[in-house]
Every structure is written in C-alpha cells, then in structure tokens.
Amino acid sequence: MSRALPKYNKRRVAFIGGAAAVALSGTVIAGFALAGETPASGGTNARTLAGPGTISCPDVTGQLPAVPASAQAEVDSNLAQLDTQIQEANKRLVDTVGQGGPNFVQNAILGPLEDKRVAALNRIETAIGRAAEKPEGLEAFAACQLNADGGAGAGEAAGGEAGAGEEAGAGAGAEAGAEAGAEAGAGAEAGAGAEAGAGAGEDAGAGAGEAGNAGAGTISCPDVTGELPAIPASAQAEVDRNLGDLDTQIQEANKRLVDTVGQGGPNFVQNAILGPLEDKRVAALNRIETAIGRAAEKPEGLEAFAACQLNQ
C-alpha cells in the first residue's frame, strides 16, 4: 500500500500536467484569436499602437476664380463631393483600425482619396472652362494628410503587431506546452499542446490571407482609344501622354496585385487596388476630354471606360 501511493500520485501528477498543457495551449490559442479586438472597457486595440486620427485636405474654394453663373451648380456639386470624400475617408480610417500591412493608410485611404479629389478638381476646371478662362493646376490641392494620434505609421505599426501576434501565438503555445509537460513528466501531452498552438497560429494566418488578396490574377480595363473622336494636332501630344498614363496605371495595379497577395481584409482588392485605379483613370480620361475640347468639340462620357475588373 505504501509503495502504490507514490505511483498513484505520479500518475495523478502526469494526468494533471497533461491537462494543464492542453489548457495553457488553449489559452494561448484563444488569446491569439482575440488579438486586435477592443476590450469591453474601451481599452486600446491590441493590434494598433495609436488611434485612427483624422484626415485633413487643402481648401480649394479660395483658389477658384470667379465662377460663371452657368457653371455654378456643377462647381458647387463637385465642391460638395470633395467634402463627402473626406468624410468617407475618415469613416474608413476608423473602420479599418488594426487592419492591413505596411503603408495601409497611404495605399488604401489617402492614395484613393487623392485620386478622387483629382477627378473632382478636374471637373471643376472643366465646368468653369466652358464659360470662362479655364483654371489650371487645381490638382495641387488634391493631396491630403493624416493628423493622427499615431500618424501615417499607424498602418505600419498595426501590420507589425499582427505579425508579432502570429509569432507569439506559435511560440507561446510551444513554450507553454513544453513547460507544463516538463513539470508533469508528460512529454507526449506537452508535444501535442505545442503542435496545437503552432497549428492554430498558422491556420489563423492563412485564413486572414484568404480573406484579402487570395490570388494575384490580372487586371483588365476597357480600351478607350477606339472611342476618341478625331484629335486636333495641338492636342495630340497631351492625349498621347494621358493614354500612356492609362497603360502605366494598369501595369502598376497589376504589380501591386502581385505584391499584396495574402494581405488585407474583405474587399481589399476592390478598396486598395481596383477603386484607386478607377479614380486615376477618371482623372486621365477627364484630361483627355479637356485637351481635345481646347481645339475642337469636347467629348463627354469617357469616364464610362474607367472601371476595371480582376481576372482570376
């Protein structure tokens, strides 16, 4: 009886140690899964080192010449769009706290916002130019900046924290399982706990990639050249330059598609690649219309060829 008791206690310790290994691994997995969620008490997001901040853009109204009465409604409409674009960008800034990799804020929010503003400012120039001297250079007021609790680096910090979370999930799971197994003498159970922790980290990382840019594919856009009227000689160089810009924009978007495989959350490709590409194409197509319109009848509606699609 006196000899059986130590064996019983040893088996009991081994059993408890194995259970502890599984429990600790489960705690690590749960902690990894919840990383980045805001606590109920309103604490700082675990994956973001700073608040979202706000976006500010230059005010263009004071830079406009006298607006002809016939252009006033169109100019006012586009000025209102500039305000709406800032509001939408600030909302997206809040909605995406903790998402994305390096330069997420610049690539997915500030860049697309600048492209939209360029298009709206071009429309303002064109509207005034129909009835008076066309203002030039309003695009200089398109770029906006992030006034942040953490600055533009917030996206980079979030990306770094996300990567650290994945490594911590796998590493901590292995360490917790090994320590519990050593104390209990249950090496097999500890090994299983370590594999469970590491496997969960890998699965979570893979799932996050699939939610964003799951595969490269290619981007295709409508060819606008066949839709152009006869181009005056004085406008040919500017039209050719903007047609070249359209081709370059597609190449850059396809490169970004490859570079960001596995990144981002839902609708990443639409929000960070296809959307900004469409805005850039609208601006280039507006410039083509304006260039032709200086020496001949101005074509309208080329923006219908701005939207592109992803071919997987």
Disulfide bonds with the S-S distance in Angstrom:
Cys57-Cys144 2.02
Cys221-Cys308 2.01
